[in-house]
């Protein structure tokens, strides 16, 4: 498939959260080996929905790290050729039963009606993908940072959050520090 590097149309310029803010009502669960099976089921479902499209699909987030407690929400990142060409990927995913939750520059998020699977869509080679994989792979290898991350999440979940996005933002400082150590251990320049 020949890559067309020019987007079909300009990307969105603001954040649209369909349905508005949602209160975070989930706690952390001990790692469950069934999360990997759920990911594989949705990987197949996504792949079938997008048919012959040239896509990448990866399990990311805490549920992708054995031994790490997590909210029981499977996060998946899918790479597409052109994020602005929503008709190529969004329509088929909606037809497959996912619901649009977020539309923002360079990123779309669909999820299951049960809200237990979040599918993050990015254009191939978007730096965010490498960041997700850097964190995931480091936490899989480094027990000290895995324990730090879990401890941080537990402390934050002791607070009341009116919006799940605020909880996610509160983890940023620790995630940035862990990724800096990940880059250092991998011999990459700190970014």
Secondary structure, DSSP 8 states (H G I E B T S, - for coil): -----S-SS----S-EETT---------B---THHHHHHHHHHHHHHHHTTT---EEEEESGGGSTT--B-S-EEEEEEES-TT-HHHHHHHHHHTTEEEEEEETTEEEEEETTS-EEEEEEETT-HHHHHHHHHHHHHHH-HHHHHHHHHHHHHHHTS--S-HHHHHHHTHHHHHHHHHHHHHHHT----
